[in-house]
Amino acid sequence: MTGMSAPMKSQAMEMHGHSPGVALRSLVIGLTAFLTVVDLFATQAILPSLTRHYNVTPAAMGIAVNASTIGMAVAGLVVGFLSPHIDRRLGILVSLVVLAVPTTLLAIAPDLMTFTVLRIAQGLCMASAFALTLAHLGEQCSSMDAGGAFAAYVTGNVASNLIGRLVSAAVVDTLGLASNFYFFALLNLAGAVLVYFTIHRVKPMDVVHAARSPLAATIEHWRSPALRSAFAIGFCILFAFIGTFTFVNFVLVHAPLSLGRMDLGLVYFVFAPSVVTTLFAGGAVARFGTRPAIWGALAVAAVGLPLMLSSHLPQVLAGMVLVGIGTFFAQACATGFVGQAASDYRGIASGTYLACYFLGGLVGSAVLGQLFDRFGWSACIAGIGASLAIAALLTVGLTLKPQSAGSPA
């Protein structure tokens, strides 16, 4: 992978007893990400089924399903603030084990309010594991392979979107709604097992080098124009992504496309190209710089928007492919930039970024859901395009302060 050297003294993830090669390390990082956030978007593939089950509107069900982003935003801030005092390995383990509880209870949620609360609880657990893993990668990676490590982690996130949706649609189609949530609870526990065997217990570097209080570090991060821009870009990215891949489900199942439940699951092979392209985000940033890489990614996503207005399935699928490639690539670039721009307290910086990112998903679900219900799919697409345009303008502010040789990224 571009930008990665031979195994170095400080590895992001290691198998107990020996250091794996770059490819194996990337696989472990990606699989950890996959099992951490597989619950987040898998439920979107069964949105029409859930809408019928609870007898609510698409906008109401969209908000309930995406309520996990409330928990993720809150947990991102809290875990980031407490990050200097949290053992990375133990925190990730506990988060994934506890995540299995609300996932299981979703199978018997009697009403939409209970469903929403359980989704928020899922978000709290997922974001805790997510933020701690990002902090672990930022602290334990050398500057040369940090970009590749973050790209591998976001690639696992991409894969969870594809495989999670496919599995969710297949399980619901064959075994019913309840079995779907039981199965995903088992995946949560599998993630805990993987973390137990692949992440060493290391002392958070922020504790070693703590020079200010977490509150002071948080304030300094927000005073940084570059980090503020990155936080806002994260908000816009998930705003656009949620708007696209939540409400396109209702477009796909209604005339003229009229897809069945299993066909709707298979549609999410549109994420397959993103699994490949996101891996190159680290190399693209190293070669062209963060701003050109993000601008290019946002442009690709924007090109896909008008295609999704078509009444022909191939064009809609092509548009979904382009939006997926662009948003995930931009997310990988922005995530890596936060790790570089924060000179210390990276756990707090990562947590703040994730809070803004997932808050964008929540706002996107609410705002674009209203546009979809009131004015239709075209208005929803226009809102998504506006979010991408704002992200492109914000990218101008992504500049790094010069660092001394050998300083970590």
Secondary structure, DSSP 4 states (H G I P E B T S, - for coil): -TT--S--SS-S--BTTBPPPHHHHHHHHHHHHHHHHHHHHHGGGGHHHHHHHHT--HHHHHHHHTTHHHHHHHHHHHHHHHGGGS-HHHHHHHHHHHHHHHHHHGGG--SHHHHHHHHHHHHHHHHHHHHHHHHHHHHHS-TTTHHHHHHHHHHHHHHHHHHHHHHHHHHHHHH-HHHHHHHHHHHHHHHHHHHHHH------HHHHT--S-HHHHHHHHHH-HHHHHHHHHHHHHHHHHHHHHHHHHHHHHSTTT---HHHHHHGGGGGHHHHHHGGGHHHHHHHH-HHHHHHHHHHHHHHHHHHTT-SSHHHHHHHHHHHHHHHHHHHHHHHHHHHHH-SS-HHHHHHHHHHHHHHHHHHHHHHHHHHHHHH-HHHHHHHHHHHHHHHHHHGGG--PPP--TT---
